[in-house]
Amino acid sequence: MALLFLLALIAAPLAEISVFIAVGGEIGALPVLLLTIATAVIGVTLVRAQGFETIRQARAELDANRAPLLELMHGAFLALAGLMLLIPGFISDFLGALLLIPPLRLWIILGILRRTRPQSNHVIIEGTFWENGKTPDDQTPDQPPDQHLPPRS
């Protein structure tokens, strides 16, 4: 797993550089630079707007006494999208822009939740049951059982 991460860490910048060179060869260096700056500015603006909406939805969930799990995950993916849009490069900008699409983001989140939730939906409750409020020794459950302690010396 560490080797795979290291390879991705090396391959991602190389891929970004090769795309920069290819696009720069087609449209020129100045337009590439302006596009890079524009995607960062637009990305930060969109992330900020969607982030405020996510915070509003999370507060509504908390006010309704529900855990805002989906909203927190949306917020995490928005932060990731913002980071990807700030990183110079067309590949990272494309992936960051994809994360800004709410239905796609929800699909990814639900896929993660499906893979990480427990396999069983069964709830096991353990305890003792007394019928009609009586214990097997005819003692009420409210009273502690008789204790036979040795005399004090």
Contacts in CASP RR format, 6 or more apart in sequence:
PFRMAT RR
TARGET T0000
AUTHOR 0000-0000-0000
METHOD contacts of the structure
MODEL  1
MALLFLLALIAAPLAEISVFIAVGGEIGALPVLLLTIATAVIGVTLVRAQ
GFETIRQARAELDANRAPLLELMHGAFLALAGLMLLIPGFISDFLGALLL
IPPLRLWIILGILRRTRPQSNHVIIEGTFWENGKTPDDQTPDQPPDQHLP
PRS
12 91 0 8 1.000
12 92 0 8 1.000
15 91 0 8 1.000
16 88 0 8 1.000
16 89 0 8 1.000
16 90 0 8 1.000
16 91 0 8 1.000
16 92 0 8 1.000
19 89 0 8 1.000
19 90 0 8 1.000
19 91 0 8 1.000
20 32 0 8 1.000
20 89 0 8 1.000
20 90 0 8 1.000
23 32 0 8 1.000
23 35 0 8 1.000
23 90 0 8 1.000
24 31 0 8 1.000
24 32 0 8 1.000
35 90 0 8 1.000
36 88 0 8 1.000
36 89 0 8 1.000
36 93 0 8 1.000
39 85 0 8 1.000
39 93 0 8 1.000
39 97 0 8 1.000
40 85 0 8 1.000
40 86 0 8 1.000
40 88 0 8 1.000
42 85 0 8 1.000
43 81 0 8 1.000
43 82 0 8 1.000
43 85 0 8 1.000
43 86 0 8 1.000
43 97 0 8 1.000
43 100 0 8 1.000
44 82 0 8 1.000
44 85 0 8 1.000
44 86 0 8 1.000
46 100 0 8 1.000
47 78 0 8 1.000
47 79 0 8 1.000
47 81 0 8 1.000
47 82 0 8 1.000
47 85 0 8 1.000
47 100 0 8 1.000
50 78 0 8 1.000
50 100 0 8 1.000
50 102 0 8 1.000
51 75 0 8 1.000
51 78 0 8 1.000
54 71 0 8 1.000
54 74 0 8 1.000
54 75 0 8 1.000
54 78 0 8 1.000
55 71 0 8 1.000
57 68 0 8 1.000
57 71 0 8 1.000
57 74 0 8 1.000
58 68 0 8 1.000
58 71 0 8 1.000
58 72 0 8 1.000
61 67 0 8 1.000
61 68 0 8 1.000
61 71 0 8 1.000
62 68 0 8 1.000
69 113 0 8 1.000
70 106 0 8 1.000
70 109 0 8 1.000
73 109 0 8 1.000
73 112 0 8 1.000
73 113 0 8 1.000
74 102 0 8 1.000
74 105 0 8 1.000
74 106 0 8 1.000
74 109 0 8 1.000
77 99 0 8 1.000
77 105 0 8 1.000
77 108 0 8 1.000
77 109 0 8 1.000
78 99 0 8 1.000
78 100 0 8 1.000
78 105 0 8 1.000
80 96 0 8 1.000
80 99 0 8 1.000
81 96 0 8 1.000
81 97 0 8 1.000
81 99 0 8 1.000
81 100 0 8 1.000
82 96 0 8 1.000
84 92 0 8 1.000
84 93 0 8 1.000
84 95 0 8 1.000
84 96 0 8 1.000
84 99 0 8 1.000
85 92 0 8 1.000
85 93 0 8 1.000
85 96 0 8 1.000
85 97 0 8 1.000
98 104 0 8 1.000
99 105 0 8 1.000
99 108 0 8 1.000
130 136 0 8 1.000
130 141 0 8 1.000
133 140 0 8 1.000
133 141 0 8 1.000
134 140 0 8 1.000
135 141 0 8 1.000
135 145 0 8 1.000
137 145 0 8 1.000
139 145 0 8 1.000
139 146 0 8 1.000
END
